[in-house]
């Protein structure tokens, strides 16, 4: 027998908040003429799945990871675009840097940004790609945090009982 969940007010509200934030972040990234504006939307959806209190410290590490990955990707792709050994070395070094800076969860975003910058062939210079990725991701995170602050989630009815 199939079991179906309930669509209550919290589900509707969370879905509406996330949809609004996703549309706003994509629109802002498009206004900024970002070529891959969907990255802003993806990050917005990821951040919106956390409460504001949980999202703030995690978002800080996402910013740090994106900055580190974009910096590494921009510089490494300038000399080693598509080189798998260099990419592997970059991922390793980013892990070490994130550990030294005590931003362990930033490592995931640093590695993702490095991969996007180094491994996907594009017609633009690597530093431009890295800059775009940072802007797109930053727009996504900022929009999610702003909408979460302006329209906070309501506690679930199960938690209130």
Steps between C-alpha positions, in 0.01 A plus 500: 500500500629846414522761771463865407612796706289796588520837338458738788550874531873464578563298183313755289683791663846340471434414135383855426804653677739276310329566166508877556866492603595283199326736256650811662855360500476390136361840402779687679768280344345563157492875566871475580537323163642187655533233229407212731238666720359162599786466753344784700171311504661170600677660796184683603307173513779335702514785753121529527485144633663619825358720771651850509690421820658193340546664159711796617813312618473246219462776242816665629688180428333471158626851418850412620498175303381673186767769533774240554375280215464793261848630583655154461296425189576831332872467554529126436279503191716774351786250478339156538149521347353149493815336645368228730822463702511875567133493592559217748791690653277808524225309680756359742655841568157657553431235764821593679429875478145458632630292792767759582241779487262286711223526243461129433156515341627769259703224338197357321421832329867570429532167320177548306604848388844374403343219293260734322780745424768249396320209339227658288642640175380852425585775255570752777821551699512292822506808727178625341337160555619497862369853558160411349474190717573703813240764407234242412552303820512817711172626353337167582620499859418866567149479353425188705624662821306822437175322420548267799546805725202686354275194487614261776377142512227418743551212744328183386177407673666174608773694682239713678330193649 
